[in-house]
Amino acid sequence: MFKKIIYILLYFILTLTSFANPCDNKILKVGWEDWPPYQYRDQNNQITGLDIELIQHLAKAANCKIKLIERPWKRQLA
């Protein structure tokens, strides 16, 4: 009987948490530094590159918004 109660509780917990989106109403701050071809500004002064495109696709899949912040690498690590 105790196992059935545990299974039912686990089912409800997993069901309820599966609908939660960790990025609801949040903006993820992503630091970047000029490092072609991974991160750089193009002719239109737009931030682009392999890393930037990957981050944008992942954020879109997770339904998150990102804010790109340009800063030196050592400052990003801190």
N, CA, C and O atoms as a Tripos MOL2 file, in Angstrom:
@<TRIPOS>MOLECULE
protein
  312   311    78     0     0
PROTEIN
NO_CHARGES

@<TRIPOS>ATOM
      1 N           0.8200   -1.1920    0.0000 N.3       1 MET1
      2 CA          0.0000    0.0000    0.0000 C.3       1 MET1
      3 C           0.8660    1.2590    0.0000 C.2       1 MET1
      4 O           0.5670    2.2260   -0.7010 O.2       1 MET1
      5 N           1.9410    1.2390    0.7930 N.am      2 PHE2
      6 CA          2.8330    2.3920    0.8840 C.3       2 PHE2
      7 C           3.5050    2.6710   -0.4610 C.2       2 PHE2
      8 O           3.6650    3.8290   -0.8480 O.2       2 PHE2
      9 N           3.9010    1.6040   -1.1770 N.am      3 LYS3
     10 CA          4.5320    1.7700   -2.4840 C.3       3 LYS3
     11 C           3.5760    2.4120   -3.4820 C.2       3 LYS3
     12 O           3.9930    3.2360   -4.2950 O.2       3 LYS3
     13 N           2.3070    2.0470   -3.4270 N.am      4 LYS4
     14 CA          1.3290    2.6310   -4.3420 C.3       4 LYS4
     15 C           1.1840    4.1320   -4.1050 C.2       4 LYS4
     16 O           1.0740    4.9120   -5.0520 O.2       4 LYS4
     17 N           1.1840    4.5260   -2.8400 N.am      5 ILE5
     18 CA          1.0740    5.9460   -2.5150 C.3       5 ILE5
     19 C           2.3020    6.7010   -3.0260 C.2       5 ILE5
     20 O           2.1800    7.7960   -3.5740 O.2       5 ILE5
     21 N           3.4650    6.1170   -2.8460 N.am      6 ILE6
     22 CA          4.7070    6.7380   -3.3300 C.3       6 ILE6
     23 C           4.6700    6.8760   -4.8500 C.2       6 ILE6
     24 O           5.0250    7.9290   -5.3810 O.2       6 ILE6
     25 N           4.2450    5.8290   -5.5560 N.am      7 TYR7
     26 CA          4.1670    5.8850   -7.0120 C.3       7 TYR7
     27 C           3.1810    6.9410   -7.4790 C.2       7 TYR7
     28 O           3.4440    7.6440   -8.4550 O.2       7 TYR7
     29 N           2.0770    7.0590   -6.8140 N.am      8 ILE8
     30 CA          1.0730    8.0590   -7.1890 C.3       8 ILE8
     31 C           1.6300    9.4720   -6.9580 C.2       8 ILE8
     32 O           1.4510   10.3590   -7.7940 O.2       8 ILE8
     33 N           2.2960    9.6710   -5.8340 N.am      9 LEU9
     34 CA          2.8940   10.9810   -5.5610 C.3       9 LEU9
     35 C           3.9790   11.3210   -6.5790 C.2       9 LEU9
     36 O           4.0370   12.4500   -7.0660 O.2       9 LEU9
     37 N           4.8230   10.3720   -6.8990 N.am     10 LEU10
     38 CA          5.8650   10.6020   -7.9050 C.3      10 LEU10
     39 C           5.2580   10.9210   -9.2620 C.2      10 LEU10
     40 O           5.7600   11.7860   -9.9790 O.2      10 LEU10
     41 N           4.1900   10.2350   -9.6150 N.am     11 TYR11
     42 CA          3.5180   10.5040  -10.8880 C.3      11 TYR11
     43 C           3.0250   11.9520  -10.9410 C.2      11 TYR11
     44 O           3.2380   12.6430  -11.9370 O.2      11 TYR11
     45 N           2.3720   12.4090   -9.8800 N.am     12 PHE12
     46 CA          1.8600   13.7760   -9.8680 C.3      12 PHE12
     47 C           2.9810   14.8100   -9.8530 C.2      12 PHE12
     48 O           2.8770   15.8470  -10.5070 O.2      12 PHE12
     49 N           4.0340   14.5390   -9.1250 N.am     13 ILE13
     50 CA          5.1640   15.4650   -9.0870 C.3      13 ILE13
     51 C           5.8040   15.5820  -10.4600 C.2      13 ILE13
     52 O           6.0690   16.6890  -10.9280 O.2      13 ILE13
     53 N           6.0530   14.4590  -11.1040 N.am     14 LEU14
     54 CA          6.6680   14.4840  -12.4330 C.3      14 LEU14
     55 C           5.7540   15.1160  -13.4680 C.2      14 LEU14
     56 O           6.2220   15.8250  -14.3580 O.2      14 LEU14
     57 N           4.4730   14.8710  -13.3620 N.am     15 THR15
     58 CA          3.5300   15.4560  -14.3020 C.3      15 THR15
     59 C           3.4740   16.9660  -14.1410 C.2      15 THR15
     60 O           3.4810   17.6890  -15.1380 O.2      15 THR15
     61 N           3.4190   17.4510  -12.9310 N.am     16 LEU16
     62 CA          3.3240   18.8840  -12.7030 C.3      16 LEU16
     63 C           4.6040   19.6220  -13.0740 C.2      16 LEU16
     64 O           4.5480   20.7280  -13.6110 O.2      16 LEU16
     65 N           5.7510   19.0220  -12.7930 N.am     17 THR17
     66 CA          7.0090   19.6970  -13.1070 C.3      17 THR17
     67 C           7.3310   19.6520  -14.5920 C.2      17 THR17
     68 O           8.1210   20.4670  -15.0680 O.2      17 THR17
     69 N           6.7460   18.7290  -15.3330 N.am     18 SER18
     70 CA          7.0240   18.6700  -16.7650 C.3      18 SER18
     71 C           6.4140   19.8420  -17.5120 C.2      18 SER18
     72 O           6.8490   20.1580  -18.6200 O.2      18 SER18
     73 N           5.4070   20.4990  -16.9240 N.am     19 PHE19
     74 CA          4.7820   21.6380  -17.5730 C.3      19 PHE19
     75 C           5.4930   22.9490  -17.2520 C.2      19 PHE19
     76 O           5.2370   23.9660  -17.8970 O.2      19 PHE19
     77 N           6.3640   22.9350  -16.2820 N.am     20 ALA20
     78 CA          7.0650   24.1570  -15.8900 C.3      20 ALA20
     79 C           8.1880   24.4490  -16.8730 C.2      20 ALA20
     80 O           8.9130   23.5450  -17.2880 O.2      20 ALA20
     81 N           8.3240   25.7040  -17.2360 N.am     21 ASN21
     82 CA          9.4100   26.1250  -18.0970 C.3      21 ASN21
     83 C          10.3880   26.9440  -17.2630 C.2      21 ASN21
     84 O          10.0040   27.9760  -16.7130 O.2      21 ASN21
     85 N          11.6280   26.5140  -17.1550 N.am     22 PRO22
     86 CA         12.5820   27.2220  -16.3000 C.3      22 PRO22
     87 C          12.9040   28.6310  -16.7870 C.2      22 PRO22
     88 O          13.4720   29.4220  -16.0350 O.2      22 PRO22
     89 N          12.5570   28.9590  -18.0250 N.am     23 CYS23
     90 CA         12.8990   30.2640  -18.5770 C.3      23 CYS23
     91 C          11.7200   31.2240  -18.6260 C.2      23 CYS23
     92 O          11.8480   32.2970  -19.2150 O.2      23 CYS23
     93 N          10.5990   30.8960  -18.0460 N.am     24 ASP24
     94 CA          9.4590   31.8030  -18.0780 C.3      24 ASP24
     95 C           9.8240   33.1440  -17.4520 C.2      24 ASP24
     96 O          10.2740   33.2160  -16.3090 O.2      24 ASP24
     97 N           9.6170   34.2010  -18.2310 N.am     25 ASN25
     98 CA          9.8320   35.5730  -17.7760 C.3      25 ASN25
     99 C          11.2470   35.8320  -17.2860 C.2      25 ASN25
    100 O          11.4500   36.6670  -16.4040 O.2      25 ASN25
    101 N          12.2100   35.1430  -17.8320 N.am     26 LYS26
    102 CA         13.6020   35.3440  -17.4460 C.3      26 LYS26
    103 C          14.4380   35.6630  -18.6770 C.2      26 LYS26
    104 O          14.1580   35.1910  -19.7790 O.2      26 LYS26
    105 N          15.4490   36.4600  -18.4720 N.am     27 ILE27
    106 CA         16.3960   36.7610  -19.5430 C.3      27 ILE27
    107 C          17.7500   36.2170  -19.1050 C.2      27 ILE27
    108 O          18.2610   36.5850  -18.0470 O.2      27 ILE27
    109 N          18.3240   35.3490  -19.9140 N.am     28 LEU28
    110 CA         19.6450   34.7900  -19.6160 C.3      28 LEU28
    111 C          20.7060   35.7400  -20.1580 C.2      28 LEU28
    112 O          20.6790   36.1030  -21.3340 O.2      28 LEU28
    113 N          21.6290   36.1350  -19.3120 N.am     29 LYS29
    114 CA         22.7170   37.0160  -19.7210 C.3      29 LYS29
    115 C          23.8880   36.1530  -20.1810 C.2      29 LYS29
    116 O          24.3570   35.2740  -19.4590 O.2      29 LYS29
    117 N          24.3460   36.4250  -21.3990 N.am     30 VAL30
    118 CA         25.4340   35.6530  -21.9950 C.3      30 VAL30
    119 C          26.5590   36.6080  -22.3460 C.2      30 VAL30
    120 O          26.3710   37.5450  -23.1230 O.2      30 VAL30
    121 N          27.7220   36.3690  -21.7750 N.am     31 GLY31
    122 CA         28.8800   37.1950  -22.0780 C.3      31 GLY31
    123 C          29.5760   36.7190  -23.3400 C.2      31 GLY31
    124 O          29.6050   35.5230  -23.6330 O.2      31 GLY31
    125 N          30.1340   37.6580  -24.0810 N.am     32 TRP32
    126 CA         30.8690   37.3000  -25.2870 C.3      32 TRP32
    127 C          32.0320   38.2700  -25.4670 C.2      32 TRP32
    128 O          32.0100   39.3950  -24.9690 O.2      32 TRP32
    129 N          33.0470   37.8070  -26.1900 N.am     33 GLU33
    130 CA         34.2110   38.6180  -26.5170 C.3      33 GLU33
    131 C          34.5510   38.3620  -27.9790 C.2      33 GLU33
    132 O          34.3800   37.2440  -28.4660 O.2      33 GLU33
    133 N          35.0210   39.3660  -28.6710 N.am     34 ASP34
    134 CA         35.3490   39.2290  -30.0900 C.3      34 ASP34
    135 C          36.4040   38.1360  -30.2830 C.2      34 ASP34
    136 O          37.5430   38.2680  -29.8330 O.2      34 ASP34
    137 N          36.0000   37.0470  -30.9640 N.am     35 TRP35
    138 CA         36.8930   35.9100  -31.1860 C.3      35 TRP35
    139 C          36.4230   35.1610  -32.4370 C.2      35 TRP35
    140 O          35.8110   34.0980  -32.3350 O.2      35 TRP35
    141 N          36.7160   35.7290  -33.6310 N.am     36 PRO36
    142 CA         36.2540   35.1040  -34.8750 C.3      36 PRO36
    143 C          36.8300   33.7020  -35.0260 C.2      36 PRO36
    144 O          37.9570   33.4740  -34.5870 O.2      36 PRO36
    145 N          36.1370   32.7810  -35.6050 N.am     37 PRO37
    146 CA         34.7940   32.8030  -36.1830 C.3      37 PRO37
    147 C          33.7100   32.4350  -35.1720 C.2      37 PRO37
    148 O          32.5590   32.2240  -35.5540 O.2      37 PRO37
    149 N          34.0580   32.3560  -33.9090 N.am     38 TYR38
    150 CA         33.1030   31.8990  -32.8990 C.3      38 TYR38
    151 C          32.1680   33.0120  -32.4350 C.2      38 TYR38
    152 O          30.9670   32.7980  -32.2670 O.2      38 TYR38
    153 N          32.7320   34.2040  -32.2290 N.am     39 GLN39
    154 CA         31.9440   35.3450  -31.7600 C.3      39 GLN39
    155 C          32.5410   36.6100  -32.3600 C.2      39 GLN39
    156 O          33.7140   36.9030  -32.1320 O.2      39 GLN39
    157 N          31.7510   37.3680  -33.1250 N.am     40 TYR40
    158 CA         32.2420   38.5990  -33.7410 C.3      40 TYR40
    159 C          31.0720   39.4350  -34.2370 C.2      40 TYR40
    160 O          29.9310   38.9760  -34.2690 O.2      40 TYR40
    161 N          31.3760   40.6770  -34.6250 N.am     41 ARG41
    162 CA         30.3710   41.5630  -35.2200 C.3      41 ARG41
    163 C          30.5470   41.5300  -36.7330 C.2      41 ARG41
    164 O          31.6640   41.6140  -37.2430 O.2      41 ARG41
    165 N          29.4160   41.4060  -37.4470 N.am     42 ASP42
    166 CA         29.4780   41.3790  -38.9150 C.3      42 ASP42
    167 C          29.4730   42.8010  -39.4820 C.2      42 ASP42
    168 O          29.6160   43.7710  -38.7370 O.2      42 ASP42
    169 N          29.3060   42.9230  -40.8160 N.am     43 GLN43
    170 CA         29.3330   44.2230  -41.4810 C.3      43 GLN43
    171 C          28.1970   45.1370  -41.0030 C.2      43 GLN43
    172 O          28.3370   46.3600  -41.0350 O.2      43 GLN43
    173 N          27.0780   44.5580  -40.5620 N.am     44 ASN44
    174 CA         25.9320   45.3360  -40.0810 C.3      44 ASN44
    175 C          25.9970   45.5860  -38.5780 C.2      44 ASN44
    176 O          25.0170   46.0280  -37.9760 O.2      44 ASN44
    177 N          27.1450   45.3050  -37.9740 N.am     45 ASN45
    178 CA         27.3750   45.4760  -36.5380 C.3      45 ASN45
    179 C          26.4860   44.5590  -35.6870 C.2      45 ASN45
    180 O          26.2110   44.8620  -34.5260 O.2      45 ASN45
    181 N          26.0440   43.4470  -36.2640 N.am     46 GLN46
    182 CA         25.2620   42.4510  -35.5280 C.3      46 GLN46
    183 C          26.2090   41.4010  -34.9570 C.2      46 GLN46
    184 O          27.1800   41.0090  -35.6040 O.2      46 GLN46
    185 N          25.9190   40.9540  -33.7470 N.am     47 ILE47
    186 CA         26.7380   39.9200  -33.1110 C.3      47 ILE47
    187 C          26.3850   38.5850  -33.7520 C.2      47 ILE47
    188 O          25.2140   38.2100  -33.8160 O.2      47 ILE47
    189 N          27.3950   37.8730  -34.2230 N.am     48 THR48
    190 CA         27.1780   36.5950  -34.8880 C.3      48 THR48
    191 C          28.3730   35.6830  -34.6350 C.2      48 THR48
    192 O          29.3020   36.0460  -33.9130 O.2      48 THR48
    193 N          28.3410   34.5260  -35.2220 N.am     49 GLY49
    194 CA         29.4150   33.5510  -35.0700 C.3      49 GLY49
    195 C          28.8600   32.1980  -34.6720 C.2      49 GLY49
    196 O          27.6720   32.0720  -34.3760 O.2      49 GLY49
    197 N          29.7040   31.2010  -34.6630 N.am     50 LEU50
    198 CA         29.2780   29.8400  -34.3510 C.3      50 LEU50
    199 C          28.6820   29.7320  -32.9500 C.2      50 LEU50
    200 O          27.6050   29.1630  -32.7750 O.2      50 LEU50
    201 N          29.3760   30.2730  -31.9590 N.am     51 ASP51
    202 CA         28.8880   30.1920  -30.5750 C.3      51 ASP51
    203 C          27.5730   30.9490  -30.3990 C.2      51 ASP51
    204 O          26.6560   30.4690  -29.7320 O.2      51 ASP51
    205 N          27.4900   32.1170  -30.9920 N.am     52 ILE52
    206 CA         26.2930   32.9500  -30.8540 C.3      52 ILE52
    207 C          25.0920   32.2580  -31.4850 C.2      52 ILE52
    208 O          24.0120   32.2350  -30.8950 O.2      52 ILE52
    209 N          25.2680   31.6960  -32.6740 N.am     53 GLU53
    210 CA         24.1600   31.0040  -33.3340 C.3      53 GLU53
    211 C          23.7130   29.7850  -32.5280 C.2      53 GLU53
    212 O          22.5170   29.5110  -32.4240 O.2      53 GLU53
    213 N          24.6680   29.0580  -31.9600 N.am     54 LEU54
    214 CA         24.3330   27.8960  -31.1310 C.3      54 LEU54
    215 C          23.5390   28.3170  -29.8980 C.2      54 LEU54
    216 O          22.5370   27.6890  -29.5560 O.2      54 LEU54
    217 N          23.9840   29.3700  -29.2380 N.am     55 ILE55
    218 CA         23.2810   29.8640  -28.0510 C.3      55 ILE55
    219 C          21.8750   30.3270  -28.4150 C.2      55 ILE55
    220 O          20.9260   30.0600  -27.6770 O.2      55 ILE55
    221 N          21.7290   31.0170  -29.5420 N.am     56 GLN56
    222 CA         20.4130   31.4940  -29.9610 C.3      56 GLN56
    223 C          19.4610   30.3350  -30.2640 C.2      56 GLN56
    224 O          18.2840   30.3900  -29.9080 O.2      56 GLN56
    225 N          19.9590   29.3000  -30.9120 N.am     57 HIS57
    226 CA         19.1090   28.1380  -31.2050 C.3      57 HIS57
    227 C          18.7060   27.3970  -29.9330 C.2      57 HIS57
    228 O          17.5580   26.9730  -29.7980 O.2      57 HIS57
    229 N          19.6410   27.2410  -29.0030 N.am     58 LEU58
    230 CA         19.3190   26.5760  -27.7410 C.3      58 LEU58
    231 C          18.3050   27.3870  -26.9280 C.2      58 LEU58
    232 O          17.3850   26.8220  -26.3360 O.2      58 LEU58
    233 N          18.4760   28.6890  -26.9020 N.am     59 ALA59
    234 CA         17.5380   29.5400  -26.1660 C.3      59 ALA59
    235 C          16.1480   29.4880  -26.7970 C.2      59 ALA59
    236 O          15.1390   29.4730  -26.0920 O.2      59 ALA59
    237 N          16.1050   29.4620  -28.1150 N.am     60 LYS60
    238 CA         14.8130   29.3770  -28.7990 C.3      60 LYS60
    239 C          14.1280   28.0420  -28.4990 C.2      60 LYS60
    240 O          12.9160   28.0020  -28.2870 O.2      60 LYS60
    241 N          14.8890   26.9640  -28.4820 N.am     61 ALA61
    242 CA         14.3240   25.6480  -28.1820 C.3      61 ALA61
    243 C          13.8270   25.5680  -26.7440 C.2      61 ALA61
    244 O          12.8590   24.8630  -26.4620 O.2      61 ALA61
    245 N          14.4830   26.2870  -25.8300 N.am     62 ALA62
    246 CA         14.0890   26.2840  -24.4230 C.3      62 ALA62
    247 C          13.0820   27.3890  -24.1130 C.2      62 ALA62
    248 O          12.6570   27.5500  -22.9690 O.2      62 ALA62
    249 N          12.7030   28.1530  -25.1480 N.am     63 ASN63
    250 CA         11.7470   29.2520  -24.9910 C.3      63 ASN63
    251 C          12.2880   30.3130  -24.0240 C.2      63 ASN63
    252 O          11.5620   30.8320  -23.1760 O.2      63 ASN63
    253 N          13.5730   30.6170  -24.1750 N.am     64 CYS64
    254 CA         14.2340   31.6110  -23.3320 C.3      64 CYS64
    255 C          14.6130   32.8330  -24.1630 C.2      64 CYS64
    256 O          14.7380   32.7620  -25.3860 O.2      64 CYS64
    257 N          14.7890   33.9320  -23.4820 N.am     65 LYS65
    258 CA         15.3150   35.1340  -24.1120 C.3      65 LYS65
    259 C          16.7370   35.3120  -23.6110 C.2      65 LYS65
    260 O          17.0410   35.0140  -22.4560 O.2      65 LYS65
    261 N          17.6140   35.8030  -24.4950 N.am     66 ILE66
    262 CA         19.0010   36.0160  -24.0890 C.3      66 ILE66
    263 C          19.3880   37.4670  -24.2970 C.2      66 ILE66
    264 O          18.8390   38.1580  -25.1550 O.2      66 ILE66
    265 N          20.3330   37.9130  -23.5050 N.am     67 LYS67
    266 CA         20.9050   39.2410  -23.6380 C.3      67 LYS67
    267 C          22.4060   39.0480  -23.7510 C.2      67 LYS67
    268 O          23.0390   38.5150  -22.8390 O.2      67 LYS67
    269 N          22.9770   39.4790  -24.8670 N.am     68 LEU68
    270 CA         24.4050   39.3240  -25.1000 C.3      68 LEU68
    271 C          25.1420   40.5350  -24.5320 C.2      68 LEU68
    272 O          24.8230   41.6790  -24.8550 O.2      68 LEU68
    273 N          26.1260   40.2660  -23.6890 N.am     69 ILE69
    274 CA         26.8920   41.3170  -23.0250 C.3      69 ILE69
    275 C          28.3570   41.1640  -23.4210 C.2      69 ILE69
    276 O          28.9710   40.1270  -23.1730 O.2      69 ILE69
    277 N          28.9110   42.2090  -24.0410 N.am     70 GLU70
    278 CA         30.3170   42.1610  -24.4520 C.3      70 GLU70
    279 C          31.2050   42.5600  -23.2770 C.2      70 GLU70
    280 O          31.0650   43.6470  -22.7160 O.2      70 GLU70
    281 N          32.1170   41.6660  -22.9180 N.am     71 ARG71
    282 CA         33.0700   41.9380  -21.8490 C.3      71 ARG71
    283 C          34.2810   41.0280  -22.0250 C.2      71 ARG71
    284 O          34.1770   39.9810  -22.6640 O.2      71 ARG71
    285 N          35.4290   41.4130  -21.4650 N.am     72 PRO72
    286 CA         36.6380   40.6030  -21.5940 C.3      72 PRO72
    287 C          36.4700   39.2200  -20.9450 C.2      72 PRO72
    288 O          35.6810   39.0380  -20.0180 O.2      72 PRO72
    289 N          37.2350   38.2620  -21.4600 N.am     73 TRP73
    290 CA         37.1270   36.8760  -21.0020 C.3      73 TRP73
    291 C          37.3860   36.7410  -19.5030 C.2      73 TRP73
    292 O          36.6430   36.0390  -18.8170 O.2      73 TRP73
    293 N          38.4160   37.3930  -18.9840 N.am     74 LYS74
    294 CA         38.7240   37.2830  -17.5520 C.3      74 LYS74
    295 C          37.5820   37.8210  -16.6930 C.2      74 LYS74
    296 O          37.3150   37.3010  -15.6100 O.2      74 LYS74
    297 N          36.9220   38.8470  -17.1720 N.am     75 ARG75
    298 CA         35.7880   39.3940  -16.4100 C.3      75 ARG75
    299 C          34.5980   38.4400  -16.4570 C.2      75 ARG75
    300 O          33.8410   38.3470  -15.4910 O.2      75 ARG75
    301 N          34.4290   37.7410  -17.5590 N.am     76 GLN76
    302 CA         33.3520   36.7530  -17.6580 C.3      76 GLN76
    303 C          33.5730   35.6090  -16.6860 C.2      76 GLN76
    304 O          32.6180   35.0950  -16.1050 O.2      76 GLN76
    305 N          34.8040   35.2120  -16.5070 N.am     77 LEU77
    306 CA         35.1070   34.1180  -15.5890 C.3      77 LEU77
    307 C          34.8500   34.4970  -14.1380 C.2      77 LEU77
    308 O          34.4960   33.6550  -13.3130 O.2      77 LEU77
    309 N          35.0350   35.7800  -13.8420 N.am     78 ALA78
    310 CA         34.8220   36.2360  -12.4660 C.3      78 ALA78
    311 C          33.3340   36.2580  -12.1880 C.2      78 ALA78
    312 O          32.9170   36.6120  -11.0850 O.2      78 ALA78
@<TRIPOS>BOND
     1     1     2 1
     2     2     3 1
     3     3     4 2
     4     3     5 am
     5     5     6 1
     6     6     7 1
     7     7     8 2
     8     7     9 am
     9     9    10 1
    10    10    11 1
    11    11    12 2
    12    11    13 am
    13    13    14 1
    14    14    15 1
    15    15    16 2
    16    15    17 am
    17    17    18 1
    18    18    19 1
    19    19    20 2
    20    19    21 am
    21    21    22 1
    22    22    23 1
    23    23    24 2
    24    23    25 am
    25    25    26 1
    26    26    27 1
    27    27    28 2
    28    27    29 am
    29    29    30 1
    30    30    31 1
    31    31    32 2
    32    31    33 am
    33    33    34 1
    34    34    35 1
    35    35    36 2
    36    35    37 am
    37    37    38 1
    38    38    39 1
    39    39    40 2
    40    39    41 am
    41    41    42 1
    42    42    43 1
    43    43    44 2
    44    43    45 am
    45    45    46 1
    46    46    47 1
    47    47    48 2
    48    47    49 am
    49    49    50 1
    50    50    51 1
    51    51    52 2
    52    51    53 am
    53    53    54 1
    54    54    55 1
    55    55    56 2
    56    55    57 am
    57    57    58 1
    58    58    59 1
    59    59    60 2
    60    59    61 am
    61    61    62 1
    62    62    63 1
    63    63    64 2
    64    63    65 am
    65    65    66 1
    66    66    67 1
    67    67    68 2
    68    67    69 am
    69    69    70 1
    70    70    71 1
    71    71    72 2
    72    71    73 am
    73    73    74 1
    74    74    75 1
    75    75    76 2
    76    75    77 am
    77    77    78 1
    78    78    79 1
    79    79    80 2
    80    79    81 am
    81    81    82 1
    82    82    83 1
    83    83    84 2
    84    83    85 am
    85    85    86 1
    86    86    87 1
    87    87    88 2
    88    87    89 am
    89    89    90 1
    90    90    91 1
    91    91    92 2
    92    91    93 am
    93    93    94 1
    94    94    95 1
    95    95    96 2
    96    95    97 am
    97    97    98 1
    98    98    99 1
    99    99   100 2
   100    99   101 am
   101   101   102 1
   102   102   103 1
   103   103   104 2
   104   103   105 am
   105   105   106 1
   106   106   107 1
   107   107   108 2
   108   107   109 am
   109   109   110 1
   110   110   111 1
   111   111   112 2
   112   111   113 am
   113   113   114 1
   114   114   115 1
   115   115   116 2
   116   115   117 am
   117   117   118 1
   118   118   119 1
   119   119   120 2
   120   119   121 am
   121   121   122 1
   122   122   123 1
   123   123   124 2
   124   123   125 am
   125   125   126 1
   126   126   127 1
   127   127   128 2
   128   127   129 am
   129   129   130 1
   130   130   131 1
   131   131   132 2
   132   131   133 am
   133   133   134 1
   134   134   135 1
   135   135   136 2
   136   135   137 am
   137   137   138 1
   138   138   139 1
   139   139   140 2
   140   139   141 am
   141   141   142 1
   142   142   143 1
   143   143   144 2
   144   143   145 am
   145   145   146 1
   146   146   147 1
   147   147   148 2
   148   147   149 am
   149   149   150 1
   150   150   151 1
   151   151   152 2
   152   151   153 am
   153   153   154 1
   154   154   155 1
   155   155   156 2
   156   155   157 am
   157   157   158 1
   158   158   159 1
   159   159   160 2
   160   159   161 am
   161   161   162 1
   162   162   163 1
   163   163   164 2
   164   163   165 am
   165   165   166 1
   166   166   167 1
   167   167   168 2
   168   167   169 am
   169   169   170 1
   170   170   171 1
   171   171   172 2
   172   171   173 am
   173   173   174 1
   174   174   175 1
   175   175   176 2
   176   175   177 am
   177   177   178 1
   178   178   179 1
   179   179   180 2
   180   179   181 am
   181   181   182 1
   182   182   183 1
   183   183   184 2
   184   183   185 am
   185   185   186 1
   186   186   187 1
   187   187   188 2
   188   187   189 am
   189   189   190 1
   190   190   191 1
   191   191   192 2
   192   191   193 am
   193   193   194 1
   194   194   195 1
   195   195   196 2
   196   195   197 am
   197   197   198 1
   198   198   199 1
   199   199   200 2
   200   199   201 am
   201   201   202 1
   202   202   203 1
   203   203   204 2
   204   203   205 am
   205   205   206 1
   206   206   207 1
   207   207   208 2
   208   207   209 am
   209   209   210 1
   210   210   211 1
   211   211   212 2
   212   211   213 am
   213   213   214 1
   214   214   215 1
   215   215   216 2
   216   215   217 am
   217   217   218 1
   218   218   219 1
   219   219   220 2
   220   219   221 am
   221   221   222 1
   222   222   223 1
   223   223   224 2
   224   223   225 am
   225   225   226 1
   226   226   227 1
   227   227   228 2
   228   227   229 am
   229   229   230 1
   230   230   231 1
   231   231   232 2
   232   231   233 am
   233   233   234 1
   234   234   235 1
   235   235   236 2
   236   235   237 am
   237   237   238 1
   238   238   239 1
   239   239   240 2
   240   239   241 am
   241   241   242 1
   242   242   243 1
   243   243   244 2
   244   243   245 am
   245   245   246 1
   246   246   247 1
   247   247   248 2
   248   247   249 am
   249   249   250 1
   250   250   251 1
   251   251   252 2
   252   251   253 am
   253   253   254 1
   254   254   255 1
   255   255   256 2
   256   255   257 am
   257   257   258 1
   258   258   259 1
   259   259   260 2
   260   259   261 am
   261   261   262 1
   262   262   263 1
   263   263   264 2
   264   263   265 am
   265   265   266 1
   266   266   267 1
   267   267   268 2
   268   267   269 am
   269   269   270 1
   270   270   271 1
   271   271   272 2
   272   271   273 am
   273   273   274 1
   274   274   275 1
   275   275   276 2
   276   275   277 am
   277   277   278 1
   278   278   279 1
   279   279   280 2
   280   279   281 am
   281   281   282 1
   282   282   283 1
   283   283   284 2
   284   283   285 am
   285   285   286 1
   286   286   287 1
   287   287   288 2
   288   287   289 am
   289   289   290 1
   290   290   291 1
   291   291   292 2
   292   291   293 am
   293   293   294 1
   294   294   295 1
   295   295   296 2
   296   295   297 am
   297   297   298 1
   298   298   299 1
   299   299   300 2
   300   299   301 am
   301   301   302 1
   302   302   303 1
   303   303   304 2
   304   303   305 am
   305   305   306 1
   306   306   307 1
   307   307   308 2
   308   307   309 am
   309   309   310 1
   310   310   311 1
   311   311   312 2
@<TRIPOS>SUBSTRUCTURE
     1 MET1         2 RESIDUE 1 A MET
     2 PHE2         6 RESIDUE 1 A PHE
     3 LYS3        10 RESIDUE 1 A LYS
     4 LYS4        14 RESIDUE 1 A LYS
     5 ILE5        18 RESIDUE 1 A ILE
     6 ILE6        22 RESIDUE 1 A ILE
     7 TYR7        26 RESIDUE 1 A TYR
     8 ILE8        30 RESIDUE 1 A ILE
     9 LEU9        34 RESIDUE 1 A LEU
    10 LEU10       38 RESIDUE 1 A LEU
    11 TYR11       42 RESIDUE 1 A TYR
    12 PHE12       46 RESIDUE 1 A PHE
    13 ILE13       50 RESIDUE 1 A ILE
    14 LEU14       54 RESIDUE 1 A LEU
    15 THR15       58 RESIDUE 1 A THR
    16 LEU16       62 RESIDUE 1 A LEU
    17 THR17       66 RESIDUE 1 A THR
    18 SER18       70 RESIDUE 1 A SER
    19 PHE19       74 RESIDUE 1 A PHE
    20 ALA20       78 RESIDUE 1 A ALA
    21 ASN21       82 RESIDUE 1 A ASN
    22 PRO22       86 RESIDUE 1 A PRO
    23 CYS23       90 RESIDUE 1 A CYS
    24 ASP24       94 RESIDUE 1 A ASP
    25 ASN25       98 RESIDUE 1 A ASN
    26 LYS26      102 RESIDUE 1 A LYS
    27 ILE27      106 RESIDUE 1 A ILE
    28 LEU28      110 RESIDUE 1 A LEU
    29 LYS29      114 RESIDUE 1 A LYS
    30 VAL30      118 RESIDUE 1 A VAL
    31 GLY31      122 RESIDUE 1 A GLY
    32 TRP32      126 RESIDUE 1 A TRP
    33 GLU33      130 RESIDUE 1 A GLU
    34 ASP34      134 RESIDUE 1 A ASP
    35 TRP35      138 RESIDUE 1 A TRP
    36 PRO36      142 RESIDUE 1 A PRO
    37 PRO37      146 RESIDUE 1 A PRO
    38 TYR38      150 RESIDUE 1 A TYR
    39 GLN39      154 RESIDUE 1 A GLN
    40 TYR40      158 RESIDUE 1 A TYR
    41 ARG41      162 RESIDUE 1 A ARG
    42 ASP42      166 RESIDUE 1 A ASP
    43 GLN43      170 RESIDUE 1 A GLN
    44 ASN44      174 RESIDUE 1 A ASN
    45 ASN45      178 RESIDUE 1 A ASN
    46 GLN46      182 RESIDUE 1 A GLN
    47 ILE47      186 RESIDUE 1 A ILE
    48 THR48      190 RESIDUE 1 A THR
    49 GLY49      194 RESIDUE 1 A GLY
    50 LEU50      198 RESIDUE 1 A LEU
    51 ASP51      202 RESIDUE 1 A ASP
    52 ILE52      206 RESIDUE 1 A ILE
    53 GLU53      210 RESIDUE 1 A GLU
    54 LEU54      214 RESIDUE 1 A LEU
    55 ILE55      218 RESIDUE 1 A ILE
    56 GLN56      222 RESIDUE 1 A GLN
    57 HIS57      226 RESIDUE 1 A HIS
    58 LEU58      230 RESIDUE 1 A LEU
    59 ALA59      234 RESIDUE 1 A ALA
    60 LYS60      238 RESIDUE 1 A LYS
    61 ALA61      242 RESIDUE 1 A ALA
    62 ALA62      246 RESIDUE 1 A ALA
    63 ASN63      250 RESIDUE 1 A ASN
    64 CYS64      254 RESIDUE 1 A CYS
    65 LYS65      258 RESIDUE 1 A LYS
    66 ILE66      262 RESIDUE 1 A ILE
    67 LYS67      266 RESIDUE 1 A LYS
    68 LEU68      270 RESIDUE 1 A LEU
    69 ILE69      274 RESIDUE 1 A ILE
    70 GLU70      278 RESIDUE 1 A GLU
    71 ARG71      282 RESIDUE 1 A ARG
    72 PRO72      286 RESIDUE 1 A PRO
    73 TRP73      290 RESIDUE 1 A TRP
    74 LYS74      294 RESIDUE 1 A LYS
    75 ARG75      298 RESIDUE 1 A ARG
    76 GLN76      302 RESIDUE 1 A GLN
    77 LEU77      306 RESIDUE 1 A LEU
    78 ALA78      310 RESIDUE 1 A ALA
